[in-house]
Amino acid sequence: MARKSKETMLAEKNKQEQITTTYRTAAYIRLSTEDFRHKGNVNILRDQEHFVTNYINTKGDLMLCDVFCDNGESGLSFQRPGFEAMIKGVVDGKYNCIVVKDLSRFGRNHLEAAYYIYKFFAKYNTRFIAINDDYDSLYGNNTALEDILLPIKNLINENYAREASRKVGISRRNTIDKGLFISAFAPFGYKKSGTKAGRLEIDEEVAPIVRRVFDMFVIQDMSIVEISRQLNDEGVVSPAQYKIKKGISKNKRWANAVWNTHTVKAILSNPLYVGYLVLGKTRIDMYRNEPLRITKPEERNVVPNAHDSIVSDEIFEMAQMKLEKSKREPITNKMTIPYIFNNLYCGCCGAKLVKQYKKDKTGNVSHIFYACPSDSRGKQTHCSFRKINEDELCEVVYSSLQFYICMAVKNKKIVLNPNSKVLTEYEEDIARCNEIIEDIDTLRSNLFDDFRTGKITSDEYNALTEVYREKQERYQTLLKSLEFDREKYIKDRLERLNWFNKLLQFEKDNHLTKEIVDAFIERINLSGDDQIEICYKFSDVFKDIISNGGVCIG
């Protein structure tokens, strides 16, 4: 019988130790983008998890710690939430074994997959198992066959993803070429046909609403804002609300969605309502994991007479002419017009006001307005505030600010030459506390000498020590309170002085500027009935002045 070398025996010993080790194991499962679109994707995911966890539980050296899942994530990219969380656990030392159903679930990019399996997991002493591929890094890393086979399998998986993406794209393109409707949801006013796949039928429950929108815009000559506001006032169901009502969508965020200018304009400009089907508006490459992009008009497929029309061609053409006519010409000097306010809010709904421009005959800005966005978009907020001219607002704010500037001027001496009596009292009280604390230290020291020389008993020493300790703690607490109050007083005085100096800088200004507004005003709330609330940054600066006999401007 041949003798084994020391190196061979040591290797076998280490290998046996590895086998008997209990590995902290993480299971990883993934569904691709194609599987995610499948109706039974939840069951597919559950079956995959059951398969992997059962395998782990049958192995005596594996201990299941966590299960990580990526649902609807492409295997070509390793930037997946579940995968990244699992990798972080490996780095942090929480797991030293990863188990997947097969290599394709781990990833389809063979270069990155090989990096993780051969480099990353080896660096962190992490075992990797792909069940269906019969791969276990604990046994397979030392064979040349596995070193060759694993990258080939990953390369096949990557090619499969590319081919699947190409086939899905071809299938989608063929469907578009046939003029079939392929979107997940039918547009407002239509429903998917129950007998003909890829065809639309008029939804008579809400089609009258679409007809009314066109009638209000073309016949009644109402603006888009007026239309959306009236529909909201009447409680007419919005497209988003209708999807929730019919169970087409379960996204609760749209349950309270109302009509707005975007929704009304989208209906008025959609050729779908005269029987045209525009397909291929967006495109995505699943293989390259590229984001969804909007296609150019020439890339789209327009199918006439694809379904019954809701409105006539004449009404639709008139609507397009009015929409084109209502388009605002670009303001030539918009970017060079300075605006003063950037902190205006609606006092009714709390929305930040938006800037609006009024043009003159030359196309230049002649006036700036600030309006509530809820009102301008036709949202159902019932705000009493509509809009305000910037010039009018400037007059009100300037008059209010002048009150404080005049008060700063008339009380200049009081602020710039403050009475130091308060600060002196703080300093005296602090010094007195320090003296008392030092005296107590001396008494406690003398008390120990009396105890040591036998002048007082042990009980007397303990009792007096407790009295002195409590008294010293009280004065130490008082000292901290006095020091805090002194620092606050100094800070408040410096802040007041800073605000006064700022106000005095604008004493001679005879008009409001953006610099002044930004310096002194926190926000302005505007409500109906000409109610304006100005919140100044120096709201408490003048309180002490008035209480100390300063001059108040009435």
C-alpha positions in Angstrom: 0.0 0.0 0.0 1.5 3.3 -1.2 2.3 5.9 1.5 0.5 9.2 1.4 2.6 12.4 1.5 2.1 14.9 4.3 0.7 17.4 1.8 -2.0 14.9 0.6 -2.9 14.0 4.2 -3.2 17.6 5.2 -5.3 18.4 2.2 -7.7 15.5 3.0 -7.9 16.6 6.6 -8.8 20.2 5.6 -11.4 18.9 3.1 -12.9 16.7 5.8 -13.1 19.7 8.1 -14.9 21.7 5.4 -17.4 18.9 4.9 -18.3 18.8 8.6 -18.6 22.6 8.9 -22.1 24.0 9.2 -22.5 26.7 6.6 -24.6 29.8 7.2 -26.6 29.6 4.0 -28.6 32.2 2.0 -31.0 31.0 -0.7 -31.3 33.2 -3.8 -34.3 33.0 -6.2 -35.0 35.2 -9.2 -37.7 35.5 -11.8 -36.8 37.1 -15.2 -38.8 40.0 -16.8 -40.6 37.4 -19.0 -41.6 35.3 -16.0 -42.7 38.5 -14.2 -45.3 39.2 -16.9 -46.7 35.6 -16.5 -50.0 35.5 -14.6 -48.8 32.8 -12.3 -45.5 34.4 -11.5 -46.2 34.3 -7.7 -46.6 30.5 -7.9 -43.5 30.2 -10.0 -41.6 32.2 -7.4 -43.0 30.1 -4.6 -42.1 26.8 -6.3 -38.5 28.0 -6.9 -38.2 29.0 -3.3 -39.6 25.7 -2.1 -37.2 23.8 -4.3 -34.1 25.6 -3.0 -35.0 25.6 0.6 -35.9 21.9 0.6 -32.5 21.2 -0.8 -30.8 23.2 1.9 -32.9 21.6 4.7 -31.9 18.1 3.5 -28.2 18.9 3.8 -26.7 18.4 7.3 -23.9 20.9 6.7 -26.2 23.7 5.5 -28.1 26.0 7.8 -30.7 28.2 6.1 -30.4 31.8 7.4 -32.2 34.0 4.8 -34.0 33.9 1.5 -33.3 36.7 -1.0 -35.7 37.3 -3.9 -35.7 39.4 -7.1 -39.0 39.3 -8.9 -39.0 40.6 -12.5 -35.3 41.4 -12.6 -33.1 40.8 -15.7 -30.3 38.3 -15.2 -28.0 40.3 -17.4 -27.6 42.9 -14.7 -26.3 42.2 -11.2 -27.8 45.5 -9.9 -30.8 43.8 -8.3 -32.1 44.7 -4.8 -32.2 41.2 -3.5 -28.9 40.2 -5.0 -27.1 43.3 -3.6 -28.6 42.7 -0.1 -27.3 39.1 -0.2 -23.8 40.2 -1.3 -23.7 42.7 1.5 -24.5 39.9 3.9 -21.5 37.9 2.5 -19.2 40.9 3.0 -20.5 41.5 6.5 -19.8 37.8 7.3 -23.5 36.8 7.9 -23.4 34.1 5.2 -20.6 31.8 3.9 -22.7 29.7 1.5 -25.1 30.7 -1.4 -27.5 28.3 -3.0 -29.4 28.8 -6.2 -31.7 26.6 -8.4 -29.4 26.9 -11.4 -26.8 29.2 -12.9 -29.4 31.0 -15.0 -31.2 32.1 -11.8 -27.9 33.5 -10.5 -27.2 35.5 -13.6 -27.0 35.4 -17.4 -24.0 37.6 -17.9 -21.2 35.0 -18.0 -18.3 37.4 -17.2 -19.9 38.9 -14.1 -21.2 35.5 -13.0 -17.7 34.0 -13.3 -16.3 36.9 -11.3 -18.6 36.3 -8.4 -18.2 32.5 -8.4 -14.4 32.3 -8.9 -13.1 35.6 -7.4 -15.6 37.2 -5.1 -16.9 34.1 -3.3 -13.4 32.7 -3.1 -12.1 36.0 -1.5 -14.8 35.8 1.2 -14.5 32.0 1.7 -18.1 31.5 0.5 -19.4 28.2 -0.8 -21.6 28.4 -4.0 -24.1 25.7 -5.0 -26.1 25.6 -8.3 -28.5 22.6 -7.7 -29.7 21.7 -11.2 -26.2 22.2 -12.7 -24.8 19.9 -10.1 -22.2 22.5 -9.2 -20.7 22.9 -5.7 -17.6 25.1 -5.3 -16.6 23.0 -2.3 -15.8 20.1 -4.6 -15.7 21.5 -8.1 -13.1 24.3 -8.0 -10.2 21.9 -8.3 -11.3 20.2 -11.5 -10.3 21.5 -14.9 -13.6 20.3 -16.3 -15.7 22.5 -14.1 -13.4 25.5 -14.8 -14.2 25.1 -18.5 -17.8 24.1 -18.2 -19.1 26.8 -15.9 -18.3 29.8 -18.1 -19.7 28.0 -21.1 -23.0 27.4 -19.2 -23.1 31.1 -18.3 -22.4 32.1 -21.9 -25.3 29.9 -23.0 -27.5 31.6 -20.5 -26.5 35.0 -21.7 -27.2 34.1 -25.3 -30.6 32.7 -24.2 -31.5 36.1 -22.7 -30.4 37.9 -25.9 -32.4 35.5 -28.1 -35.5 35.7 -25.8 -35.4 39.5 -25.9 -35.2 39.4 -29.7 -38.1 37.0 -30.0 -40.3 39.1 -27.7 -39.4 42.2 -29.7 -40.3 40.4 -33.0 -43.6 39.1 -31.6 -44.5 42.6 -30.3 -43.6 44.2 -33.7 -45.8 41.6 -35.5 -48.7 42.4 -33.2 -48.2 46.1 -33.9 -48.1 45.5 -37.7 -51.4 43.7 -37.5 -53.0 46.8 -35.9 -53.9 45.0 -32.6 -54.2 46.8 -29.3 -51.5 45.5 -26.9 -51.5 47.9 -24.0 -52.4 46.6 -20.5 -55.3 49.1 -20.0 -57.9 50.3 -22.5 -58.0 54.1 -22.9 -60.8 56.0 -21.1 -64.0 55.6 -23.1 -63.1 52.2 -24.4 -62.8 48.6 -23.1 -61.1 45.5 -24.5 -63.3 43.3 -26.6 -64.4 40.1 -25.0 -64.6 38.3 -28.3 -61.9 39.7 -30.5 -58.3 39.7 -29.1 -56.5 43.0 -29.6 -59.6 45.0 -30.4 -61.3 47.9 -28.6 -65.0 48.5 -28.0 -66.8 51.6 -26.9 -67.5 51.7 -23.2 -70.9 53.2 -23.1 -70.7 53.9 -19.4 -68.0 56.6 -19.8 -68.0 57.4 -23.5 -70.6 60.2 -22.9 -68.0 61.9 -20.7 -65.5 61.9 -23.5 -68.1 63.4 -25.9 -69.0 66.0 -23.3 -65.3 67.0 -22.9 -65.1 67.7 -26.7 -68.4 69.5 -26.7 -67.4 71.7 -23.8 -64.1 72.6 -25.5 -65.4 73.1 -29.1 -69.1 74.0 -28.9 -69.2 75.8 -25.5 -65.7 77.3 -26.1 -64.6 76.5 -22.5 -60.9 76.5 -21.6 -59.1 73.3 -20.5 -58.9 74.7 -16.9 -62.6 75.5 -16.9 -63.5 72.0 -18.2 -61.4 70.2 -15.5 -62.8 72.5 -12.8 -66.4 72.0 -13.8 -66.0 68.2 -14.0 -64.5 68.2 -10.6 -67.3 70.4 -9.2 -69.9 68.0 -10.5 -68.1 65.0 -9.2 -67.7 63.3 -12.6 -65.5 60.2 -12.3 -62.0 60.7 -13.6 -60.1 58.2 -15.8 -57.9 57.1 -12.9 -60.9 56.7 -10.5 -62.7 54.7 -13.1 -59.9 52.2 -13.4 -60.0 51.7 -9.6 -63.8 51.4 -9.6 -63.8 48.7 -12.3 -60.9 46.8 -10.7 -58.7 47.4 -13.8 -56.1 48.9 -11.5 -55.5 48.2 -7.9 -53.1 51.1 -7.3 -54.8 53.0 -4.4 -52.8 56.1 -5.0 -55.2 56.9 -7.9 -58.4 56.4 -5.8 -58.8 60.1 -5.2 -57.3 61.3 -8.5 -59.4 64.2 -10.0 -59.6 65.8 -13.4 -56.8 68.1 -14.3 -55.6 70.0 -17.4 -53.2 67.2 -18.4 -56.0 64.6 -18.4 -58.4 66.8 -20.4 -55.7 67.8 -22.9 -54.7 64.1 -23.4 -58.3 63.3 -24.3 -58.7 66.2 -26.7 -55.5 65.5 -28.6 -55.8 61.7 -28.8 -56.8 60.4 -32.4 -57.9 57.2 -30.7 -61.4 58.8 -30.3 -61.9 59.0 -34.1 -60.9 55.4 -34.7 -57.1 55.8 -35.1 -54.8 53.4 -33.2 -51.3 54.7 -32.7 -49.0 51.8 -31.7 -45.3 51.6 -30.7 -45.2 54.9 -28.8 -42.6 53.4 -26.5 -39.8 50.9 -26.8 -37.5 48.9 -24.5 -34.7 46.5 -25.0 -34.9 43.8 -22.3 -31.6 42.2 -23.2 -29.6 45.4 -22.7 -31.8 46.3 -19.7 -32.2 49.8 -21.3 -34.9 52.2 -19.8 -38.2 52.7 -21.5 -37.9 55.3 -24.3 -40.5 57.3 -26.3 -40.3 56.6 -30.0 -40.2 59.2 -32.8 -43.5 59.8 -34.7 -42.0 58.1 -37.8 -41.3 54.9 -35.8 -44.9 54.4 -34.8 -47.6 52.4 -36.6 -50.9 54.4 -37.2 -53.9 52.2 -38.0 -57.0 54.0 -39.3 -60.5 52.6 -38.7 -59.1 50.2 -36.0 -62.3 50.6 -33.9 -65.5 52.6 -33.7 -65.1 56.3 -33.1 -66.6 58.2 -30.1 -66.5 61.7 -31.6 -66.9 62.8 -35.2 -63.9 63.8 -37.4 -65.2 67.3 -37.7 -65.4 67.8 -33.9 -61.9 66.3 -33.5 -60.4 68.6 -36.2 -62.0 71.7 -34.6 -60.5 70.6 -31.3 -57.0 70.3 -32.8 -57.3 73.7 -34.4 -58.2 75.3 -31.1 -55.4 73.5 -29.3 -52.9 74.7 -31.9 -54.3 78.2 -31.7 -54.1 78.2 -27.9 -50.4 77.3 -27.8 -48.4 80.0 -26.2 -45.7 81.6 -28.3 -42.4 81.5 -26.4 -41.6 84.5 -24.4 -38.5 86.1 -25.8 -37.1 87.6 -22.6 -38.5 85.1 -20.0 -35.1 84.0 -18.8 -33.8 87.5 -18.3 -36.9 88.7 -16.2 -36.0 88.8 -12.5 -38.7 87.8 -10.1 -38.8 88.9 -6.5 -40.7 86.2 -4.6 -39.9 82.5 -4.3 -41.6 81.8 -1.0 -45.3 82.3 -1.7 -47.9 79.8 -0.7 -51.6 79.3 -1.0 -53.2 79.9 2.4 -56.1 77.6 1.4 -54.4 74.4 0.1 -50.8 75.0 1.2 -49.4 74.6 -2.4 -46.5 76.8 -3.5 -47.6 79.5 -5.9 -46.3 79.3 -9.4 -45.1 82.2 -11.6 -47.1 83.2 -14.6 -46.1 85.8 -17.3 -48.3 88.2 -19.3 -46.9 89.3 -22.7 -47.1 92.5 -24.5 -47.6 92.9 -28.3 -43.8 92.3 -28.9 -43.8 89.0 -27.1 -41.9 90.4 -24.0 -43.0 90.0 -20.4 -45.1 92.9 -19.3 -46.3 91.6 -15.9 -45.6 88.7 -13.5 -48.4 87.0 -11.7 -48.3 84.4 -8.9 -51.1 81.8 -9.0 -52.2 78.7 -7.0 -51.3 75.7 -9.1 -54.3 73.7 -7.9 -56.6 76.3 -9.4 -54.7 76.8 -12.6 -54.7 73.0 -13.2 -58.4 72.6 -12.5 -58.0 70.5 -9.4 -60.9 70.3 -7.0 -59.5 72.2 -4.0 -62.1 75.1 -3.8 -59.3 77.6 -3.0 -60.5 81.1 -2.5 -57.2 82.5 -3.7 -56.6 82.7 -7.5 -53.7 84.9 -8.5 -52.0 88.2 -7.6 -49.9 90.7 -9.6 -46.3 91.0 -8.4 -46.5 94.8 -8.4 -49.5 94.8 -6.1 -47.9 92.3 -3.7 -44.7 94.3 -3.7 -46.6 97.4 -2.4 -48.1 95.4 0.5 -44.9 93.7 1.5 -42.8 96.9 1.2 -45.3 98.8 3.5 -45.2 96.0 6.1 -41.4 95.8 6.0 -41.0 99.6 6.3 -42.8 99.4 9.7 -39.9 97.2 11.1 -37.2 99.3 9.4 -38.6 102.5 10.9 -38.7 100.8 14.3 -35.1 99.7 13.9 -34.0 103.2 13.1 -35.8 104.8 16.0 -34.5 102.2 18.5 -31.0 102.2 17.1 -29.4 103.5 20.3 -31.2 101.0 22.5 -30.0 98.0 20.5 -26.5 99.2 19.5 -25.8 100.4 23.0 -27.6 97.8 25.2 -27.9 98.1 28.9 -25.4 95.6 30.4 -27.3 95.4 33.7 -28.8 92.0 32.9 -25.4 90.5 31.8 -23.8 91.9 35.0 -26.4 90.3 37.1 -25.8 86.9 35.4 -22.0 87.3 36.0 -22.5 88.2 39.7 -24.9 85.2 40.3 -22.5 82.8 38.6 -19.5 84.1 40.7 -21.6 83.8 43.9 -22.4 80.1 43.0 -18.8 79.3 42.4 -17.8 80.8 45.8 -20.4 78.8 47.6 -19.3 75.6 45.9 -15.7 76.3 46.8 -16.7 77.0 50.4 -18.5 73.7 50.6 -15.4 71.9 49.3 -13.4 73.5 52.1 -16.0 72.5 54.7 -16.0 68.9 53.5 -12.2 68.9 53.7 -12.2 70.3 57.3 -14.9 67.8 58.2 -12.6 64.9 57.3 -9.9 66.4 59.5 -12.3 66.6 62.4 -13.2 62.9 61.9 -9.6 61.9 61.6 -8.6 63.7 64.9 -11.7 62.3 66.7 -13.6 65.6 67.1 -16.7 64.0 65.6 -18.0 60.5 65.4 -18.4 58.3 62.3 -22.2 58.8 62.3 -21.8 62.6 62.6 -19.2 62.6 59.8 -21.5 60.6 57.4 -24.6 62.7 58.2 -22.8 66.0 57.7 -21.1 64.7 54.5 -24.5 63.9 53.0 -25.8 67.4 53.9 -22.8 69.1 52.2 -23.1 66.8 49.2 -26.8 67.6 48.6 -26.1 71.4 49.1 -23.2 71.3 46.6 -25.3 69.4 44.0 -28.1 72.1 44.3 -25.6 74.9 43.6 -23.9 73.0 40.8 -27.3 72.6 39.1 -28.1 76.3 39.7 -24.7 77.2 38.2 -25.3 75.2 35.0 -28.7 76.9 34.7 -27.3 80.4 35.1 -24.5 79.7 32.6 -27.0 78.4 30.1 -29.3 81.5 30.5 -26.3 83.8 30.2 -25.2 82.2 26.9 -28.7 82.3 25.6 -29.0 86.0 26.5 -25.7 86.7 24.7 -26.8 84.7 21.6 -30.2 86.4 21.5 -28.6 89.8 21.8 -26.1 89.1 19.0 -28.9 87.8 16.8 -31.0 90.9 17.5 -28.0 93.1 16.7 -27.4 91.2 13.5 -31.1 91.7 12.4 -31.0 95.4 13.3 -27.8 95.9 11.2 -29.5 94.2 8.3 -32.6 96.3 8.6 -30.6 99.5 8.8 -28.8 98.6 5.6 -32.1 99.0 3.7 -33.2 102.2 5.5 -32.7 104.3 2.3 -34.2 101.8 -0.2 -37.4 103.1 -1.7 -38.5 99.8 -3.4 -38.6 96.1 -2.7 -36.0 93.8 -4.1 -35.4 90.0 -4.2 -32.4 90.5 -1.9 -34.6 92.1 0.8 -37.3 89.5 0.5 -34.8 86.6 0.8 -33.0 88.3 3.7 -36.1 89.0 5.9 -39.1 86.9 4.9 -39.5 83.2 5.7 -42.8 82.8 3.7 -45.9 84.6 2.6 -49.4 82.9 2.7 -52.0 84.4 0.5 -55.7 83.6 0.9 -59.0 84.9 -0.5 -60.5 88.3 0.4 -57.0 89.9 0.1 -55.6 88.2 3.2 -51.8 88.2 3.2 -49.8 86.7 6.1 -46.1 87.6 6.1 -43.9 85.4 8.2 -40.7 87.3 9.0 -37.4 85.6 10.0 -37.0 88.2 12.9 -40.4 87.7 14.4 -39.3 88.0 18.1 -36.6 90.7 17.7 -38.7 93.7 18.8 -40.5 92.1 21.8 -37.9 93.1 24.4 -37.5 96.6 22.9 -41.2 97.4 23.4 -41.3 95.9 26.9 -38.2 98.0 27.9 -39.7 101.3 26.8 -38.5 101.4 23.2 -40.3 103.5 20.6 -43.1 101.6 18.8 -44.3 102.9 15.5 -48.1 103.0 15.2 
